[in-house]
Amino acid sequence: MGNGFYPDEWANVELKHLMQGSTLKQQTMDELKAAHPALFVLFGGIHCGVCQVIKPKLETLLSKNFPDIAFVYFDCEQHPDICGQSRVFSLPTIRFFLEGQLSLEKSRVFSLKELAQDIDRLYRLWHQ
C-alpha cells in the first residue's frame, strides 16, 4: 500500500504515540508535518464513494512517481475531531504540504490528472 499511514494501523509505525485511546491528539497534523518534509493528506470517509475510488489511485500515483512524499489518510467518519480541527467540511479533501507549509489544497470536485500535474510541478520546484 505504498508509504501511507492510516490512523487505525499506526501501532506498527513510529507515530504510535499520537494515539490516545481511539482519539487523535490535536497536535497530530503538526507532528506529521514536522516528521515529513513532503506530506500528502487525503481526508475521506468510508461512505464517500469518490474517496474510496481515488484513495488507491492516489497511493499508486505517489508511490510510483513521488517516493519522497508521505501519504496519510484520515477517515472523517472515524476521526471527526481531527477533520473538524483541520476545518475539513466536504469530502474528499486533499492537502499537500512541503516543509510544513500548505502548498496545494483541493476539495470535493477535482481532476486526478490536473492534481498529478500540480503535484509534479510543486515537487520539481521543491526538489531543485
N, CA, C and O atoms as CSV, one atom per row, in Angstrom:
chain,resi,resn,atom,element,x,y,z
A,1,MET,N,N,0.808,-1.191,0.000
A,1,MET,CA,C,0.000,0.000,0.000
A,1,MET,C,C,0.852,1.257,0.000
A,1,MET,O,O,0.438,2.262,0.579
A,2,GLY,N,N,1.979,1.248,-0.599
A,2,GLY,CA,C,2.806,2.439,-0.668
A,2,GLY,C,C,3.332,2.855,0.695
A,2,GLY,O,O,3.571,2.017,1.565
A,3,ASN,N,N,3.508,4.145,0.868
A,3,ASN,CA,C,4.029,4.650,2.121
A,3,ASN,C,C,2.944,5.382,2.904
A,3,ASN,O,O,3.220,6.383,3.565
A,4,GLY,N,N,1.706,4.883,2.831
A,4,GLY,CA,C,0.585,5.526,3.506
A,4,GLY,C,C,0.510,5.161,4.972
A,4,GLY,O,O,0.899,4.063,5.370
A,5,PHE,N,N,0.009,6.085,5.775
A,5,PHE,CA,C,-0.227,5.851,7.189
A,5,PHE,C,C,-1.722,5.958,7.422
A,5,PHE,O,O,-2.361,6.900,6.951
A,6,TYR,N,N,-2.272,5.021,8.130
A,6,TYR,CA,C,-3.682,5.023,8.446
A,6,TYR,C,C,-3.812,5.041,9.956
A,6,TYR,O,O,-3.179,4.226,10.627
A,7,PRO,N,N,-4.613,5.944,10.519
A,7,PRO,CA,C,-4.699,6.064,11.973
A,7,PRO,C,C,-4.949,4.740,12.689
A,7,PRO,O,O,-4.397,4.527,13.768
A,8,ASP,N,N,-5.755,3.850,12.134
A,8,ASP,CA,C,-6.044,2.589,12.804
A,8,ASP,C,C,-4.887,1.597,12.734
A,8,ASP,O,O,-4.894,0.593,13.447
A,9,GLU,N,N,-3.903,1.858,11.893
A,9,GLU,CA,C,-2.779,0.947,11.733
A,9,GLU,C,C,-1.481,1.523,12.289
A,9,GLU,O,O,-0.415,0.952,12.059
A,10,TRP,N,N,-1.542,2.633,13.012
A,10,TRP,CA,C,-0.332,3.295,13.476
A,10,TRP,C,C,0.419,2.510,14.526
A,10,TRP,O,O,1.518,2.915,14.905
A,11,ALA,N,N,-0.117,1.411,15.015
A,11,ALA,CA,C,0.582,0.626,16.029
A,11,ALA,C,C,1.915,0.128,15.503
A,11,ALA,O,O,2.813,-0.165,16.293
A,12,ASN,N,N,2.067,0.026,14.192
A,12,ASN,CA,C,3.284,-0.523,13.606
A,12,ASN,C,C,4.276,0.538,13.150
A,12,ASN,O,O,5.317,0.199,12.588
A,13,VAL,N,N,3.981,1.797,13.375
A,13,VAL,CA,C,4.899,2.847,12.931
A,13,VAL,C,C,5.266,3.743,14.099
A,13,VAL,O,O,4.659,3.663,15.167
A,14,GLU,N,N,6.248,4.589,13.897
A,14,GLU,CA,C,6.769,5.441,14.959
A,14,GLU,C,C,5.753,6.451,15.471
A,14,GLU,O,O,5.983,7.062,16.514
A,15,LEU,N,N,4.644,6.649,14.780
A,15,LEU,CA,C,3.662,7.630,15.189
A,15,LEU,C,C,2.678,7.078,16.210
A,15,LEU,O,O,1.657,7.707,16.490
A,16,LYS,N,N,2.970,5.922,16.762
A,16,LYS,CA,C,2.082,5.290,17.730
A,16,LYS,C,C,1.755,6.211,18.902
A,16,LYS,O,O,0.637,6.181,19.415
A,17,HIS,N,N,2.712,7.025,19.328
A,17,HIS,CA,C,2.493,7.890,20.477
A,17,HIS,C,C,1.439,8.962,20.219
A,17,HIS,O,O,1.005,9.627,21.160
A,18,LEU,N,N,1.019,9.146,18.977
A,18,LEU,CA,C,0.000,10.137,18.679
A,18,LEU,C,C,-1.398,9.652,19.061
A,18,LEU,O,O,-2.332,10.450,19.144
A,19,MET,N,N,-1.542,8.371,19.288
A,19,MET,CA,C,-2.843,7.809,19.635
A,19,MET,C,C,-3.079,7.945,21.133
A,19,MET,O,O,-2.170,7.739,21.936
A,20,GLN,N,N,-4.274,8.283,21.489
A,20,GLN,CA,C,-4.672,8.329,22.892
A,20,GLN,C,C,-6.058,7.703,22.940
A,20,GLN,O,O,-7.056,8.380,22.694
A,21,GLY,N,N,-6.124,6.420,23.254
A,21,GLY,CA,C,-7.379,5.693,23.118
A,21,GLY,C,C,-7.706,5.600,21.642
A,21,GLY,O,O,-6.868,5.168,20.850
A,22,SER,N,N,-8.896,5.994,21.263
A,22,SER,CA,C,-9.251,5.993,19.845
A,22,SER,C,C,-9.319,7.413,19.293
A,22,SER,O,O,-9.750,7.618,18.158
A,23,THR,N,N,-8.899,8.387,20.083
A,23,THR,CA,C,-8.957,9.783,19.663
A,23,THR,C,C,-7.554,10.294,19.377
A,23,THR,O,O,-6.639,10.107,20.179
A,24,LEU,N,N,-7.393,10.935,18.237
A,24,LEU,CA,C,-6.101,11.500,17.878
A,24,LEU,C,C,-5.910,12.819,18.605
A,24,LEU,O,O,-6.853,13.596,18.757
A,25,LYS,N,N,-4.706,13.064,19.046
A,25,LYS,CA,C,-4.402,14.324,19.720
A,25,LYS,C,C,-4.452,15.478,18.727
A,25,LYS,O,O,-4.303,15.284,17.521
A,26,GLN,N,N,-4.658,16.649,19.237
A,26,GLN,CA,C,-4.777,17.838,18.403
A,26,GLN,C,C,-3.499,18.124,17.622
A,26,GLN,O,O,-3.564,18.619,16.497
A,27,GLN,N,N,-2.351,17.824,18.195
A,27,GLN,CA,C,-1.098,18.158,17.524
A,27,GLN,C,C,-0.704,17.169,16.436
A,27,GLN,O,O,0.385,17.280,15.871
A,28,THR,N,N,-1.568,16.205,16.131
A,28,THR,CA,C,-1.245,15.190,15.136
A,28,THR,C,C,-0.777,15.792,13.816
A,28,THR,O,O,0.275,15.409,13.305
A,29,MET,N,N,-1.533,16.719,13.260
A,29,MET,CA,C,-1.162,17.285,11.964
A,29,MET,C,C,0.174,18.014,12.047
A,29,MET,O,O,1.002,17.889,11.144
A,30,ASP,N,N,0.393,18.768,13.112
A,30,ASP,CA,C,1.666,19.476,13.260
A,30,ASP,C,C,2.825,18.497,13.360
A,30,ASP,O,O,3.887,18.730,12.782
A,31,GLU,N,N,2.630,17.405,14.087
A,31,GLU,CA,C,3.694,16.408,14.219
A,31,GLU,C,C,3.948,15.696,12.896
A,31,GLU,O,O,5.096,15.411,12.554
A,32,LEU,N,N,2.885,15.407,12.149
A,32,LEU,CA,C,3.057,14.776,10.842
A,32,LEU,C,C,3.825,15.701,9.902
A,32,LEU,O,O,4.739,15.262,9.203
A,33,LYS,N,N,3.455,16.979,9.886
A,33,LYS,CA,C,4.142,17.940,9.014
A,33,LYS,C,C,5.608,18.087,9.413
A,33,LYS,O,O,6.470,18.237,8.547
A,34,ALA,N,N,5.897,18.047,10.697
A,34,ALA,CA,C,7.281,18.164,11.155
A,34,ALA,C,C,8.090,16.916,10.814
A,34,ALA,O,O,9.282,17.007,10.521
A,35,ALA,N,N,7.449,15.761,10.852
A,35,ALA,CA,C,8.148,14.498,10.611
A,35,ALA,C,C,8.380,14.214,9.130
A,35,ALA,O,O,9.280,13.451,8.780
A,36,HIS,N,N,7.581,14.816,8.269
A,36,HIS,CA,C,7.660,14.526,6.828
A,36,HIS,C,C,7.751,15.827,6.042
A,36,HIS,O,O,6.772,16.571,5.976
A,37,PRO,N,N,8.906,16.118,5.442
A,37,PRO,CA,C,9.061,17.357,4.684
A,37,PRO,C,C,8.066,17.484,3.525
A,37,PRO,O,O,7.667,18.589,3.159
A,38,ALA,N,N,7.676,16.355,2.958
A,38,ALA,CA,C,6.667,16.340,1.896
A,38,ALA,C,C,5.542,15.414,2.365
A,38,ALA,O,O,5.743,14.212,2.541
A,39,LEU,N,N,4.369,15.989,2.560
A,39,LEU,CA,C,3.249,15.251,3.147
A,39,LEU,C,C,1.985,15.485,2.335
A,39,LEU,O,O,1.594,16.626,2.085
A,40,PHE,N,N,1.350,14.391,1.927
A,40,PHE,CA,C,0.091,14.440,1.186
A,40,PHE,C,C,-0.987,13.846,2.082
A,40,PHE,O,O,-0.864,12.708,2.535
A,41,VAL,N,N,-2.039,14.610,2.338
A,41,VAL,CA,C,-3.108,14.169,3.231
A,41,VAL,C,C,-4.411,14.084,2.453
A,41,VAL,O,O,-4.805,15.030,1.769
A,42,LEU,N,N,-5.079,12.933,2.566
A,42,LEU,CA,C,-6.408,12.746,1.993
A,42,LEU,C,C,-7.390,12.592,3.140
A,42,LEU,O,O,-7.264,11.685,3.963
A,43,PHE,N,N,-8.366,13.483,3.188
A,43,PHE,CA,C,-9.457,13.380,4.145
A,43,PHE,C,C,-10.627,12.756,3.400
A,43,PHE,O,O,-11.081,13.288,2.387
A,44,GLY,N,N,-11.111,11.628,3.902
A,44,GLY,CA,C,-12.202,10.941,3.230
A,44,GLY,C,C,-13.139,10.310,4.235
A,44,GLY,O,O,-13.174,10.686,5.406
A,45,GLY,N,N,-13.894,9.346,3.754
A,45,GLY,CA,C,-14.826,8.642,4.611
A,45,GLY,C,C,-15.243,7.335,3.972
A,45,GLY,O,O,-15.244,7.206,2.748
A,46,ILE,N,N,-15.592,6.376,4.793
A,46,ILE,CA,C,-15.969,5.054,4.301
A,46,ILE,C,C,-17.228,5.118,3.436
A,46,ILE,O,O,-17.393,4.303,2.528
A,47,HIS,N,N,-18.107,6.068,3.703
A,47,HIS,CA,C,-19.337,6.200,2.930
A,47,HIS,C,C,-19.215,7.201,1.784
A,47,HIS,O,O,-20.205,7.518,1.123
A,48,CYS,N,N,-18.025,7.687,1.555
A,48,CYS,CA,C,-17.752,8.597,0.435
A,48,CYS,C,C,-17.231,7.753,-0.724
A,48,CYS,O,O,-16.070,7.344,-0.734
A,49,GLY,N,N,-18.094,7.499,-1.692
A,49,GLY,CA,C,-17.714,6.653,-2.823
A,49,GLY,C,C,-16.520,7.186,-3.590
A,49,GLY,O,O,-15.627,6.424,-3.961
A,50,VAL,N,N,-16.497,8.489,-3.829
A,50,VAL,CA,C,-15.374,9.102,-4.546
A,50,VAL,C,C,-14.083,8.899,-3.773
A,50,VAL,O,O,-13.045,8.592,-4.358
A,51,CYS,N,N,-14.145,9.070,-2.463
A,51,CYS,CA,C,-12.952,8.898,-1.616
A,51,CYS,C,C,-12.389,7.491,-1.750
A,51,CYS,O,O,-11.176,7.307,-1.853
A,52,GLN,N,N,-13.276,6.499,-1.749
A,52,GLN,CA,C,-12.839,5.103,-1.831
A,52,GLN,C,C,-12.246,4.779,-3.196
A,52,GLN,O,O,-11.375,3.916,-3.305
A,53,VAL,N,N,-12.711,5.465,-4.237
A,53,VAL,CA,C,-12.180,5.239,-5.584
A,53,VAL,C,C,-10.824,5.910,-5.767
A,53,VAL,O,O,-9.916,5.324,-6.356
A,54,ILE,N,N,-10.684,7.137,-5.265
A,54,ILE,CA,C,-9.427,7.860,-5.527
A,54,ILE,C,C,-8.306,7.462,-4.585
A,54,ILE,O,O,-7.136,7.641,-4.922
A,55,LYS,N,N,-8.630,6.925,-3.407
A,55,LYS,CA,C,-7.577,6.585,-2.436
A,55,LYS,C,C,-6.519,5.642,-3.030
A,55,LYS,O,O,-5.333,5.963,-2.951
A,56,PRO,N,N,-6.887,4.505,-3.615
A,56,PRO,CA,C,-5.837,3.649,-4.182
A,56,PRO,C,C,-5.129,4.270,-5.383
A,56,PRO,O,O,-3.951,4.005,-5.623
A,57,LYS,N,N,-5.850,5.092,-6.129
A,57,LYS,CA,C,-5.222,5.764,-7.274
A,57,LYS,C,C,-4.167,6.764,-6.800
A,57,LYS,O,O,-3.093,6.870,-7.393
A,58,LEU,N,N,-4.479,7.490,-5.736
A,58,LEU,CA,C,-3.509,8.445,-5.186
A,58,LEU,C,C,-2.318,7.727,-4.572
A,58,LEU,O,O,-1.178,8.166,-4.722
A,59,GLU,N,N,-2.583,6.620,-3.879
A,59,GLU,CA,C,-1.485,5.836,-3.298
A,59,GLU,C,C,-0.530,5.364,-4.388
A,59,GLU,O,O,0.688,5.453,-4.233
A,60,THR,N,N,-1.079,4.864,-5.485
A,60,THR,CA,C,-0.260,4.376,-6.598
A,60,THR,C,C,0.509,5.521,-7.237
A,60,THR,O,O,1.708,5.401,-7.492
A,61,LEU,N,N,-0.172,6.629,-7.496
A,61,LEU,CA,C,0.477,7.801,-8.087
A,61,LEU,C,C,1.658,8.257,-7.248
A,61,LEU,O,O,2.748,8.485,-7.772
A,62,LEU,N,N,1.443,8.390,-5.950
A,62,LEU,CA,C,2.504,8.896,-5.080
A,62,LEU,C,C,3.643,7.897,-4.925
A,62,LEU,O,O,4.810,8.287,-4.979
A,63,SER,N,N,3.335,6.629,-4.735
A,63,SER,CA,C,4.404,5.649,-4.518
A,63,SER,C,C,5.238,5.431,-5.777
A,63,SER,O,O,6.443,5.200,-5.678
A,64,LYS,N,N,4.628,5.499,-6.951
A,64,LYS,CA,C,5.370,5.292,-8.203
A,64,LYS,C,C,6.163,6.519,-8.631
A,64,LYS,O,O,7.318,6.403,-9.041
A,65,ASN,N,N,5.548,7.691,-8.538
A,65,ASN,CA,C,6.147,8.897,-9.100
A,65,ASN,C,C,6.809,9.824,-8.092
A,65,ASN,O,O,7.691,10.606,-8.449
A,66,PHE,N,N,6.387,9.740,-6.830
A,66,PHE,CA,C,6.884,10.671,-5.817
A,66,PHE,C,C,7.194,9.916,-4.525
A,66,PHE,O,O,6.480,10.076,-3.535
A,67,PRO,N,N,8.231,9.109,-4.521
A,67,PRO,CA,C,8.509,8.258,-3.358
A,67,PRO,C,C,8.876,9.028,-2.084
A,67,PRO,O,O,8.810,8.473,-0.988
A,68,ASP,N,N,9.257,10.289,-2.220
A,68,ASP,CA,C,9.623,11.088,-1.044
A,68,ASP,C,C,8.416,11.725,-0.354
A,68,ASP,O,O,8.559,12.358,0.692
A,69,ILE,N,N,7.235,11.559,-0.935
A,69,ILE,CA,C,6.034,12.161,-0.364
A,69,ILE,C,C,5.333,11.124,0.516
A,69,ILE,O,O,4.957,10.052,0.043
A,70,ALA,N,N,5.165,11.447,1.785
A,70,ALA,CA,C,4.428,10.573,2.703
A,70,ALA,C,C,2.936,10.773,2.472
A,70,ALA,O,O,2.474,11.901,2.298
A,71,PHE,N,N,2.193,9.685,2.472
A,71,PHE,CA,C,0.746,9.723,2.263
A,71,PHE,C,C,0.035,9.373,3.564
A,71,PHE,O,O,0.352,8.372,4.207
A,72,VAL,N,N,-0.938,10.215,3.948
A,72,VAL,CA,C,-1.721,9.975,5.157
A,72,VAL,C,C,-3.193,10.059,4.788
A,72,VAL,O,O,-3.616,10.974,4.081
A,73,TYR,N,N,-3.967,9.101,5.268
A,73,TYR,CA,C,-5.407,9.089,5.046
A,73,TYR,C,C,-6.125,9.217,6.380
A,73,TYR,O,O,-5.849,8.470,7.318
A,74,PHE,N,N,-7.055,10.176,6.458
A,74,PHE,CA,C,-7.905,10.321,7.638
A,74,PHE,C,C,-9.333,10.023,7.239
A,74,PHE,O,O,-9.871,10.658,6.332
A,75,ASP,N,N,-9.952,9.068,7.906
A,75,ASP,CA,C,-11.368,8.770,7.713
A,75,ASP,C,C,-12.133,9.713,8.634
A,75,ASP,O,O,-12.095,9.562,9.855
A,76,CYS,N,N,-12.819,10.672,8.054
A,76,CYS,CA,C,-13.504,11.708,8.842
A,76,CYS,C,C,-14.717,11.167,9.585
A,76,CYS,O,O,-15.207,11.809,10.514
A,77,GLU,N,N,-15.200,10.018,9.197
A,77,GLU,CA,C,-16.300,9.407,9.941
A,77,GLU,C,C,-15.785,8.766,11.227
A,77,GLU,O,O,-16.478,8.767,12.245
A,78,GLN,N,N,-14.581,8.223,11.183
A,78,GLN,CA,C,-13.982,7.612,12.369
A,78,GLN,C,C,-13.252,8.630,13.234
A,78,GLN,O,O,-13.124,8.441,14.444
A,79,HIS,N,N,-12.775,9.703,12.623
A,79,HIS,CA,C,-11.995,10.715,13.333
A,79,HIS,C,C,-12.533,12.119,13.038
A,79,HIS,O,O,-11.823,12.940,12.457
A,80,PRO,N,N,-13.784,12.402,13.432
A,80,PRO,CA,C,-14.345,13.724,13.142
A,80,PRO,C,C,-13.604,14.844,13.872
A,80,PRO,O,O,-13.633,15.996,13.439
A,81,ASP,N,N,-12.940,14.506,14.978
A,81,ASP,CA,C,-12.200,15.525,15.725
A,81,ASP,C,C,-11.051,16.099,14.905
A,81,ASP,O,O,-10.896,17.317,14.826
A,82,ILE,N,N,-10.251,15.243,14.300
A,82,ILE,CA,C,-9.103,15.727,13.532
A,82,ILE,C,C,-9.563,16.440,12.262
A,82,ILE,O,O,-8.938,17.413,11.842
A,83,CYS,N,N,-10.635,15.974,11.656
A,83,CYS,CA,C,-11.159,16.630,10.449
A,83,CYS,C,C,-11.755,17.990,10.794
A,83,CYS,O,O,-11.579,18.954,10.049
A,84,GLY,N,N,-12.451,18.067,11.909
A,84,GLY,CA,C,-13.007,19.340,12.349
A,84,GLY,C,C,-11.922,20.347,12.705
A,84,GLY,O,O,-12.008,21.520,12.342
A,85,GLN,N,N,-10.906,19.882,13.414
A,85,GLN,CA,C,-9.791,20.761,13.775
A,85,GLN,C,C,-9.030,21.233,12.539
A,85,GLN,O,O,-8.431,22.309,12.533
A,86,SER,N,N,-9.065,20.408,11.492
A,86,SER,CA,C,-8.390,20.763,10.236
A,86,SER,C,C,-9.310,21.555,9.308
A,86,SER,O,O,-8.926,21.893,8.189
A,87,ARG,N,N,-10.517,21.847,9.771
A,87,ARG,CA,C,-11.508,22.600,9.002
A,87,ARG,C,C,-11.846,21.931,7.681
A,87,ARG,O,O,-11.904,22.580,6.636
A,88,VAL,N,N,-12.063,20.647,7.741
A,88,VAL,CA,C,-12.481,19.881,6.567
A,88,VAL,C,C,-13.982,19.682,6.678
A,88,VAL,O,O,-14.467,19.024,7.598
A,89,PHE,N,N,-14.724,20.265,5.717
A,89,PHE,CA,C,-16.173,20.212,5.774
A,89,PHE,C,C,-16.805,19.543,4.559
A,89,PHE,O,O,-18.022,19.366,4.518
A,90,SER,N,N,-16.000,19.170,3.573
A,90,SER,CA,C,-16.512,18.416,2.428
A,90,SER,C,C,-15.471,17.377,2.037
A,90,SER,O,O,-14.269,17.560,2.235
A,91,LEU,N,N,-15.969,16.287,1.480
A,91,LEU,CA,C,-15.106,15.166,1.115
A,91,LEU,C,C,-15.219,14.889,-0.376
A,91,LEU,O,O,-16.283,15.089,-0.962
A,92,PRO,N,N,-14.151,14.438,-0.988
A,92,PRO,CA,C,-12.803,14.334,-0.441
A,92,PRO,C,C,-12.116,15.697,-0.408
A,92,PRO,O,O,-12.444,16.604,-1.173
A,93,THR,N,N,-11.166,15.806,0.491
A,93,THR,CA,C,-10.290,16.980,0.561
A,93,THR,C,C,-8.861,16.484,0.578
A,93,THR,O,O,-8.517,15.569,1.326
A,94,ILE,N,N,-8.032,17.091,-0.250
A,94,ILE,CA,C,-6.605,16.749,-0.242
A,94,ILE,C,C,-5.826,17.999,0.142
A,94,ILE,O,O,-6.193,19.124,-0.196
A,95,ARG,N,N,-4.740,17.756,0.859
A,95,ARG,CA,C,-3.804,18.825,1.198
A,95,ARG,C,C,-2.395,18.296,1.001
A,95,ARG,O,O,-2.064,17.183,1.408
A,96,PHE,N,N,-1.578,19.119,0.368
A,96,PHE,CA,C,-0.189,18.764,0.098
A,96,PHE,C,C,0.690,19.798,0.790
A,96,PHE,O,O,0.615,20.994,0.506
A,97,PHE,N,N,1.520,19.314,1.701
A,97,PHE,CA,C,2.400,20.181,2.477
A,97,PHE,C,C,3.850,19.956,2.069
A,97,PHE,O,O,4.290,18.816,1.918
A,98,LEU,N,N,4.582,21.033,1.894
A,98,LEU,CA,C,6.018,20.977,1.658
A,98,LEU,C,C,6.691,21.805,2.742
A,98,LEU,O,O,6.382,22.983,2.916
A,99,GLU,N,N,7.607,21.185,3.465
A,99,GLU,CA,C,8.313,21.836,4.566
A,99,GLU,C,C,7.324,22.433,5.577
A,99,GLU,O,O,7.571,23.497,6.146
A,100,GLY,N,N,6.213,21.739,5.789
A,100,GLY,CA,C,5.228,22.159,6.775
A,100,GLY,C,C,4.243,23.213,6.301
A,100,GLY,O,O,3.314,23.564,7.028
A,101,GLN,N,N,4.435,23.720,5.091
A,101,GLN,CA,C,3.564,24.767,4.556
A,101,GLN,C,C,2.567,24.169,3.562
A,101,GLN,O,O,2.928,23.334,2.732
A,102,LEU,N,N,1.326,24.601,3.657
A,102,LEU,CA,C,0.311,24.144,2.716
A,102,LEU,C,C,0.653,24.662,1.332
A,102,LEU,O,O,0.720,25.871,1.111
A,103,SER,N,N,0.871,23.741,0.399
A,103,SER,CA,C,1.247,24.112,-0.959
A,103,SER,C,C,0.125,23.898,-1.957
A,103,SER,O,O,0.102,24.522,-3.017
A,104,LEU,N,N,-0.812,23.009,-1.618
A,104,LEU,CA,C,-1.906,22.687,-2.537
A,104,LEU,C,C,-3.077,22.149,-1.732
A,104,LEU,O,O,-2.901,21.347,-0.814
A,105,GLU,N,N,-4.270,22.598,-2.086
A,105,GLU,CA,C,-5.481,22.094,-1.441
A,105,GLU,C,C,-6.589,22.019,-2.475
A,105,GLU,O,O,-6.786,22.940,-3.268
A,106,LYS,N,N,-7.308,20.909,-2.454
A,106,LYS,CA,C,-8.459,20.730,-3.342
A,106,LYS,C,C,-9.536,20.002,-2.555
A,106,LYS,O,O,-9.250,19.136,-1.728
A,107,SER,N,N,-10.788,20.374,-2.832
A,107,SER,CA,C,-11.913,19.752,-2.148
A,107,SER,C,C,-13.022,19.415,-3.131
A,107,SER,O,O,-13.208,20.070,-4.156
A,108,ARG,N,N,-13.738,18.379,-2.778
A,108,ARG,CA,C,-14.957,17.938,-3.434
A,108,ARG,C,C,-14.757,17.503,-4.876
A,108,ARG,O,O,-14.743,16.301,-5.144
A,109,VAL,N,N,-14.603,18.423,-5.813
A,109,VAL,CA,C,-14.516,18.071,-7.226
A,109,VAL,C,C,-13.174,18.539,-7.776
A,109,VAL,O,O,-12.859,19.729,-7.757
A,110,PHE,N,N,-12.380,17.570,-8.272
A,110,PHE,CA,C,-11.109,17.903,-8.901
A,110,PHE,C,C,-10.703,16.771,-9.816
A,110,PHE,O,O,-11.131,15.629,-9.647
A,111,SER,N,N,-9.878,17.097,-10.779
A,111,SER,CA,C,-9.387,16.134,-11.753
A,111,SER,C,C,-8.107,15.486,-11.231
A,111,SER,O,O,-7.192,16.183,-10.794
A,112,LEU,N,N,-8.040,14.167,-11.273
A,112,LEU,CA,C,-6.819,13.485,-10.841
A,112,LEU,C,C,-5.650,13.809,-11.766
A,112,LEU,O,O,-4.505,13.889,-11.319
A,113,LYS,N,N,-5.935,13.993,-13.044
A,113,LYS,CA,C,-4.880,14.344,-13.996
A,113,LYS,C,C,-4.293,15.712,-13.660
A,113,LYS,O,O,-3.073,15.873,-13.624
A,114,GLU,N,N,-5.157,16.698,-13.414
A,114,GLU,CA,C,-4.672,18.032,-13.043
A,114,GLU,C,C,-3.976,18.011,-11.689
A,114,GLU,O,O,-2.979,18.705,-11.488
A,115,LEU,N,N,-4.498,17.216,-10.763
A,115,LEU,CA,C,-3.863,17.082,-9.452
A,115,LEU,C,C,-2.450,16.525,-9.604
A,115,LEU,O,O,-1.515,17.026,-8.980
A,116,ALA,N,N,-2.291,15.490,-10.432
A,116,ALA,CA,C,-0.971,14.897,-10.662
A,116,ALA,C,C,-0.016,15.927,-11.269
A,116,ALA,O,O,1.157,15.975,-10.898
A,117,GLN,N,N,-0.508,16.749,-12.196
A,117,GLN,CA,C,0.328,17.793,-12.799
A,117,GLN,C,C,0.732,18.842,-11.765
A,117,GLN,O,O,1.877,19.293,-11.745
A,118,ASP,N,N,-0.211,19.226,-10.911
A,118,ASP,CA,C,0.092,20.207,-9.862
A,118,ASP,C,C,1.133,19.665,-8.880
A,118,ASP,O,O,2.064,20.373,-8.496
A,119,ILE,N,N,0.966,18.405,-8.480
A,119,ILE,CA,C,1.929,17.783,-7.561
A,119,ILE,C,C,3.298,17.721,-8.217
A,119,ILE,O,O,4.308,18.033,-7.586
A,120,ASP,N,N,3.335,17.316,-9.486
A,120,ASP,CA,C,4.598,17.208,-10.207
A,120,ASP,C,C,5.310,18.555,-10.267
A,120,ASP,O,O,6.516,18.634,-10.033
A,121,ARG,N,N,4.572,19.604,-10.578
A,121,ARG,CA,C,5.173,20.947,-10.665
A,121,ARG,C,C,5.743,21.371,-9.315
A,121,ARG,O,O,6.882,21.833,-9.238
A,122,LEU,N,N,4.959,21.218,-8.254
A,122,LEU,CA,C,5.425,21.612,-6.913
A,122,LEU,C,C,6.578,20.742,-6.442
A,122,LEU,O,O,7.521,21.238,-5.825
A,123,TYR,N,N,6.509,19.460,-6.728
A,123,TYR,CA,C,7.548,18.512,-6.324
A,123,TYR,C,C,8.875,18.850,-6.998
A,123,TYR,O,O,9.928,18.817,-6.361
A,124,ARG,N,N,8.820,19.175,-8.284
A,124,ARG,CA,C,10.052,19.531,-9.011
A,124,ARG,C,C,10.670,20.820,-8.461
A,124,ARG,O,O,11.888,20.918,-8.307
A,125,LEU,N,N,9.826,21.795,-8.172
A,125,LEU,CA,C,10.342,23.045,-7.588
A,125,LEU,C,C,10.968,22.789,-6.228
A,125,LEU,O,O,12.019,23.346,-5.910
A,126,TRP,N,N,10.333,21.957,-5.434
A,126,TRP,CA,C,10.826,21.646,-4.098
A,126,TRP,C,C,12.120,20.824,-4.158
A,126,TRP,O,O,13.010,21.008,-3.328
A,127,HIS,N,N,12.223,19.933,-5.123
A,127,HIS,CA,C,13.360,19.019,-5.223
A,127,HIS,C,C,14.589,19.646,-5.858
A,127,HIS,O,O,15.646,19.015,-5.887
A,128,GLN,N,N,14.487,20.854,-6.361
A,128,GLN,CA,C,15.640,21.513,-7.013
A,128,GLN,C,C,16.665,21.931,-6.004
A,128,GLN,O,O,17.695,22.497,-6.369
